[in-house]
Amino acid sequence: MHTVIAAEALFFVLAFAKGAGIMLGYDILRAFRRGFPHGGRLVAAEDFFTGCSPGFCVFDVP
């Protein structure tokens, strides 16, 4: 039973770390957007990659 609880605890820690990393990446993007205003195409590209990156992270797509 101890190994099952340890595995669940590890899963929780990894999920928390991934979520924190995604939040950090989004905060960096927000700071970049406020510091350096730019055009619509670059914003659209940033939005696309900001939408895809968490999916790759969460679902572990290589």
N, C-alpha and C positions, 0 to 999 in steps of 0.2 A: 504494500500500500504506500510505503514511503516513496518509492520511485515514481508512482503515478502522481503524487502531489508535487514532487520535484519537477516533473515534466510540465505540469500545469503552471507552476510558478515560473519556469523558464519561458513558457509560451507567453505568459502575461508580461514579463519583463521585455521580451522581444517586441511584442505588439506595442507596448508603451514607448519603447525606443523608436520604432518606426513612425509612430504617430508624432512624437516629438520632432523627429527629423523632417517630416512633411511640414509641420507647422513652422519650423525654422526656415525651411526653403521658401515657404510662402511669405514669411515676414521679410526675408531678404529681397524677394521680388517686389514687395510693396515699397520697401525703402528705396530700391533702385528706381521704381516708377516715380516716386515723389522727388527724388534727387535729380533725375535726368528725364524730363518730359520728351516723348518721342511720338512718331506718327502711328497711324492706325494699323499698318501692315505689321510692324514690329510688335505692337501690342497684341495683335491677333496671333502671331507666332508664339509669343510668350504664353498667351492663354492656352493655346493648343498643347504646348509642352508642359505647362503647369497642370493641365488636366490629365495628360498621359503619364507623367512621371509617378504620381502616387499610385496609379493602377499597376505600373510595373513593379513598384516597391512592395505594394501590399500583396499582389498575386505572384510575386517572385518570378516574373517572366524574364528569362535570360536575354 
